[in-house]
Amino acid sequence: MTELFESNIIKTFSGKQVLITGGAGYIATKLVQLLRNVDCRIIRLDRPDAVFSGVEGKARIDNISGDIRVSDVWGKVLDKTDFVFHFAAQTSTYTANENPVADAEINVSPMLNLLETCRKKKTKPIVLFSSTVTVIGLPSKLPVDENCTGEPVTVYDLHKLIAEKYLNYYISQGAVSGAILRLSNVYGPGPKSSKSDRGILNLMIRKALAGETLTVYGQGDYLRDYVYVEDIARAFIMAAINIKNTNGRYFVIGSGQGHTITEAVNLVADRTAIKTGRRVDVIQIEPQSPQSPIEMRNFVADSGQFSTATDWKADVSLIEGIDRTIESY
């Protein structure tokens, strides 16, 4: 972190109360690491079976177990809260399609309960919402920026978009302030994903370190924008620090660099070989079941608007990020 970034974190968050939903999760864990040396109170809210990582620093951290689908939970955690980072979600496209009602209960209802609690209590926190670039559906051109309208092709993305709309509506009514960050493919050190269709690059690194063959569906020639988790955590911090510029807006967040899936997986094999002395095989296979249309798309982010609003940029290249992840594992 730069001295200016650290100074801005201290200036913005000192003496504040920060609520992080999905507080034991992937991005939340990295966010807490960035805030740990700030004199603030952090409330990490997650499901009862969640395992919270230990953190040392100036921040006072309270871990709370609760079901965010229950409206009463929000009343207990939002008093005197200045910032809400809403990461909690069901993240599997396939699970959402199998049970749309359950997916709405976890990906839409908590946002509405959060916002209604803020409205009724007349608290006005800054709410930063973790969304996904896949809400736009299948892009017709690259790179993708904020001018691409949302045309979801999965239940998961539809619900994410609805949650975005709720947040923007309550912002427009003055109940809260906030911004939406639509994230591309996030990877890097952190807790393992519980969903088989998430955290694929991390999974490949784990498999390569274990000496296992890496598999790619089909030709693996679809483009992806892989962005390092620490860059993502910084993006959320910068969105909060620069809320005057980000309020009521959504942003596309990525590295701006496109890599085919096959290229990325081979890069994992190459970089792991440097560490282990043995390069694992990379093979192409046919998927065992039909893939979602969202898997068969190309994507590269244009984060220019967010960079202009916050001075953020992705600092970690794919090679460096893979090397850091290998080292952490």
N, C-alpha and C positions, 0 to 999 in steps of 0.2 A: 504494500500500500504506500502511496505517496504521502508526504507530510501534509499536503493540502487536503487530501481525502480524509486522513485521520482527524485533522483539525475540524473539518466540516461535520464529521460524524459526532465528535464530542460536542460541538456547538449545537447541533440539531437534537441530539438524543439525551444529553445530560439532564438528569432530573425528571425524565419522562417515563411513562409506563408504556411498554410495548407488548402487545398480544400477538403471538404467533400460533396460528392453527396448523395442525399437522406438525406440531412442534418437535416431534422426534424424527421427522422425516428428512428427506434428502437435502433439499434446498434450505430448509429451516436450520439444519445442523450447521451448514456453512454460514448462514446469516448470523447465527448466534456467535460463531467464532469471530466474525467481524465486529460484533457489538460487545464482546465480553469484557473489554477494558474501558467501557464507558460507565460512568456512575448513573445507572438507570435501573429500572425494574423490568425484568422480562418474564412474562407469563407464557409458558409453553403448554398449550392445550392439545391433547391427543387422546385417542381411544384408550380404554382401560388396559389393554394388553400391550401398549406401546412401551418400548424400552428407551429411556432418555439417556443420551450420552452425558458424561461428566464434563463440566466446564469450570475452569479456574479464571478469575479475573475480578474486576471491580463490580461488574453487574450483579444485581441480586436476582436470582433465578428461582421462580416457583413453577413446579411441574404439576399440572392439574389434569386428571383423567375425567373425560366426559364425552357424551354422545352429542355431537354438534347438530344432529337432526332434531334434538329436543330443544324447544325454544327457551326453556327455563335455564339451560346451561349458559346462554349468552348473557342473561341478566346478572350472573355471578361473576363474569370475567370482564365486563365492559365498563364497570364503574371506574372513573378516573383514567381510562385508557386514552392515550394520545395517538398511538399508531396501531393499526391492525394489518398484519401480513397474513393474508388468507391463502394458505397452501393446501389445506386439507381437501382431499378429493378421492374419488374412485377414478383410476387413471387408465383402465383397460377399455379399448374400443370394443373388444369382443364381449366382455362382461356386460357393458352397457347395452349392446344390441340384444343380448340374451334376456336381460331384465331391465327394460326401460324405466319401469316404475321405481325400482330400487335405485337406479342410477340418478333419477330426478331427486330422490330423497336425500342423496348424499352430495350431489353436485349443483342442485338448484335451491332446495329448501333452506339449507344452512345460510346461504347468502341472504335470502329474504328475511330469515329470522334475525340475522345479524343487523341488517339495515333497519328493520322494524323496531328492534330493541333500542338502537341509537335514536331513532325518531321519537319514541315514547319517552326515553330518558332525557332527551334533549342534550345528549352528548354528541359531539361532532368530531370524532376521530378522523384521521387520515387513513383510508383503507386502500391497500395495495393488493391487487388481485392477480393471482397466477393463472393465466389462461394459456392457450396453445395456438400456434400458427395454423393448425389444421382446421380451425373454425372457418377459414376462408374456403375450404373444400379443395378442389383441384385447380391450381392456378393456371391461367392461360398464358402468362408471360413471367419471365424472370429478369431481375430479382423481384421479390414481392415486398411492397411497402404498404402503408396505411390506406392507400387508395383502392386496394383490392377489397371488395365487399365480401361479407360473410355469406357463404353458400354451403352450409354443412352437408356432408354426405354420410355422416354417422350419427347415431343417437348421442354418443359421448360429446361430439362437437356441437350438436344442437343445444345440449344442456349447458355447455360452457358458454355458448353465445347468449343464451337466455340469462345466465347469471351475470354476464357482462352488461346486458341491457338493464337489469334490475339495478346494478350499481350505478350506471350512468343516470338512470332516472332519479334515484335518490340524491345523487350529486346535484342534479339540476334543480331539485327541490330544496337544496340547502341543508339536508339532513346530515350529510357527511361531505368530506372532500376525498379525493382519491384518484387512482389511475389504474389502468389495466395493462399488463405486460403479457403479450402473446409470445410464448417461448418456442424456439425451434428445438432441435435434438440436443438435450442436455446430457453431459457425461462428466466423469471425474470421480475422485474419491468421495466416499460417503456410504450411508446405509444401503444395503442391497434392496433392490426393488422386489416387492411381493408379487408383481405381475410379470408373466413370461414375455409379454409384448412390450415391456418398458425396460429401459436401461440396457439396451442390446449391446452397445459398444463396451460398457463395463463388463457385461457377461462374457463377451469375447476375450477381454483381457484376462479375466479370471480363468477361463478355459485354456487360453494359451499358456499361462503360467503353470497350469496343471499338466501341460503336455498333451492336451486333447486337440483333436482335429476341429478346425473351424468350418462352419457351413454357411453358405450363402444361398438364398432362394433364387432360382433361375439364374439369369445373367448378372443380377445384382448391379444393373447399370442405371438405376434411379439415383438422382442427385439428392444429397442431404446436406444440411447446414449444421455441423456439430459445434456446439458452444460449451465452453468449459464452465463447470458449476460455480467456481469462484467468480468468474465474470458475471454470471447470472445473479449471484448474491449481491455483488456490487451494483448491478443495475437496479435492483429493488431499493437499495440504500439511496442511490442517486435519484431515483424517482421521488422518494420521500423528501430528501434534502431540497429538491427543486420543485416542490409541489406547486408553486406559483406558475411554473411553466408546464407542468404535467397534468394539472387538475382537470378531470372530466375527459381525458383523452385515452386512447388505446395506442399501443406501440408494438411494432414487430421487432423482436429481439433475437439476433443471431450474430454469427461471426462475419457474415458477408462472403464467406468462402464456400463453394460447393465441392463436394467430394462424392463420387459414386460409392455405393455400399461396398462393392468389391474392393475398391481402392482403400477405403477405410479399414476393412477387415485385413487386407494384406499388409497395411501399415502396422496394424496391431501385431501380426505375425513377425514382421521385420524387426520392430522395436523390442518385442519380447525376446527375440533370438539374441539380441545384443546382451541382454541381461542373463539369459539362461544358457546360452551357447548352443541352443538347438531350435531350429525353426519348425514350427508345427505346420501341417498341411492345411491348405484352404481348398475346399471342394464345393462345387455347385450341386444343389439338390432341388428336387421339386417339392413344394410345400405339401404337407400331409393333408391339409384342408384348404378350402378356398380362402384367399386373402381378401381383406377389406379393400375396397377401391382406394382408400386413403393411403394404402401401402404402395400403390402403383402410381406415384406422382413424383415430379421433380420439385425441389424447393431450395431456394437460396434467399436469404433475408437481405433487405435493404433497411438498415437501422438508422438511416441518416436523420430522420426527424427526431428520434430519441437522442441521438448524439448532439444535435443542435440544442435541444431543450435542457440537456443535463451535462454535456461534455463527456459522456460515457463512450467508451469503445471497448470492444473485445480485445484483450491484451494477449491471450494465450493461444498460440497456434495449435493445430491439431497434433502435430508431432510432439510439441512440448507438453500438451495436455495428456497425451497417451503415456509419455515418459513419466510424468508426475504420478499418474494413476498406477502404472506398473510399480513404481517405487513405493507407493503407499500400501499396495497389496503384498 
